């Protein structure tokens, strides 16, 4: 079984648990100028599972083109599921690739008033 070339894992740092039910989308733009101008196209959507992961955003056979990818996490929806407000209604993690690798993992550590991310493996 293959894996999506872009995956994510969301952890709720305030609860110390995986963040289940976070809507995620991936957008693509051919370069940073287009991405900054909002000229991106949504190429995938999903929702995190019970482990806070979204392993099947793209088909495993999807070949990533060079360009800018933005993973958007709908944090407002997630916190609303728990009866909480979030200072950040969404979190965008944009990254640029010149020579695509087979896999990019984009984790998010989330709390109502903060978040962190890094390039995972």
C-alpha positions in Angstrom: 0.0 0.0 0.0 1.4 3.4 -1.0 1.3 6.7 0.8 0.3 10.1 -0.2 3.3 12.2 -1.2 2.2 14.9 1.3 1.0 13.7 4.7 0.3 15.4 8.0 0.0 14.7 11.7 -1.8 17.2 14.1 -1.2 17.0 17.8 -3.3 19.0 20.3 -0.6 20.3 22.6 -3.1 21.6 25.2 -4.7 18.1 25.6 -1.6 16.1 24.9 -3.6 14.0 22.3 -3.8 13.6 18.6 -6.2 16.2 17.0 -9.0 14.2 15.4 -11.3 16.0 13.0 -9.1 18.8 11.7 -10.1 19.6 8.1 -7.0 19.9 5.9 -6.5 21.1 2.3 -3.5 21.3 0.1 -3.1 24.0 -2.5 -0.6 24.3 -5.3 0.9 27.3 -7.1 3.7 27.1 -9.7 5.8 29.7 -7.9 6.0 31.9 -4.8 4.7 35.0 -6.7 1.6 33.2 -7.7 1.1 31.7 -4.3 1.5 35.0 -2.5 -1.0 36.6 -5.0 -3.6 33.9 -4.0 -3.3 32.2 -7.4 -3.2 28.7 -6.0 -5.5 25.7 -6.7 -6.8 23.3 -4.1 -5.5 19.8 -5.1 -6.6 17.8 -2.1 -8.9 17.8 1.0 -9.2 15.5 4.0 -9.8 15.3 7.7 -7.5 14.0 10.4 -8.3 10.5 11.8 -8.3 9.3 15.4 -4.5 9.4 15.4 -4.4 13.0 14.2 -3.1 11.9 10.8 -4.3 12.5 7.3 -2.5 9.8 5.3 -4.4 9.8 2.1 -4.6 13.4 1.0 -3.2 12.6 -2.4 -3.1 9.4 -4.4 0.2 7.5 -3.8 0.9 7.8 -7.5 0.5 11.6 -7.5 3.7 13.1 -8.8 4.5 16.5 -7.2 5.5 19.3 -9.6 8.0 21.9 -8.5 6.3 24.9 -7.0 4.7 26.1 -3.7 2.4 23.9 -1.7 0.2 25.2 1.1 -1.3 22.9 3.7 -4.2 24.6 5.4 -5.4 23.4 8.7 -9.0 24.5 9.7 -8.3 25.0 13.4 -11.5 26.9 14.1 -13.6 23.9 13.2 -11.5 21.6 15.3 -11.6 23.8 18.4 -15.4 24.4 17.9 -15.8 20.6 18.1 -14.4 20.9 21.7 -16.5 24.0 22.6 -13.5 26.3 22.5 -12.5 29.4 20.5 -9.2 29.6 18.7 -7.2 32.7 18.1 -6.1 31.3 14.8 -9.1 30.3 12.6 -6.7 28.4 10.3 -3.0 27.7 9.9 -1.3 27.8 6.6 2.0 26.0 6.2 3.5 26.9 2.8 6.6 25.3 1.5 8.5 25.4 -1.8 10.0 22.5 -3.6 12.4 22.7 -6.5 13.2 19.0 -7.1 10.3 16.9 -5.7 11.2 14.2 -3.2 8.9 11.1 -2.9 7.4 12.3 0.4 6.8 15.4 2.5 5.5 15.2 6.0 4.0 18.4 7.5 3.3 18.0 11.3 1.4 20.6 13.3 1.5 21.0 17.1 -1.6 23.0 18.0 -3.0 24.9 20.9 -5.7 27.6 21.1 -3.2 30.4 21.2 -0.1 28.9 19.5 1.2 26.5 16.9 4.5 25.1 15.7 5.5 23.1 12.6 8.6 21.6 11.1 9.5 19.4 8.2 8.9 15.9 9.4 10.1 12.6 8.0 
